[in-house]
Amino acid sequence: MTDPILTAQDRCDRCGAQAYFLARLGQGTLLFCAHHGRQHQTALEDRFVEIVDETHRLTPAAV
């Protein structure tokens, strides 16, 4: 697994919660919490070049 790109300082553009979802298109970047990332994911996938979904960090890894 790769190291996380998003940190605790990255905040959701919609509500201000910690961001776990990043959408990048050319020069623009949007950050979303898990809730808003899931809510807008389908629309974002059609428009954005890169999608980074780190919501898997919210659930504990299997031991």
Residue pairs with C-beta under 8 A, 6 or more apart in sequence:
4 54
4 57
5 22
5 52
5 54
6 18
6 19
6 20
6 22
6 31
6 52
6 54
8 18
10 18
10 19
10 22
10 31
11 17
11 18
11 19
11 31
12 18
12 19
12 31
12 32
12 33
12 36
13 19
13 30
13 31
13 32
14 32
14 33
14 36
15 33
15 35
15 36
17 33
17 35
18 33
19 31
19 32
19 33
20 32
20 33
20 34
20 37
20 53
20 54
20 55
20 57
20 58
21 31
21 32
21 33
21 34
21 36
21 37
21 38
21 41
21 51
21 52
21 53
21 54
21 55
22 29
22 30
22 31
22 32
22 50
22 51
22 52
22 54
23 29
23 30
23 32
23 44
23 48
23 50
23 51
23 52
24 30
24 48
24 49
24 50
24 51
24 52
25 47
25 48
25 49
25 50
26 49
30 44
30 48
32 40
34 55
34 58
37 53
37 55
38 55
41 51
41 53
44 51
45 51
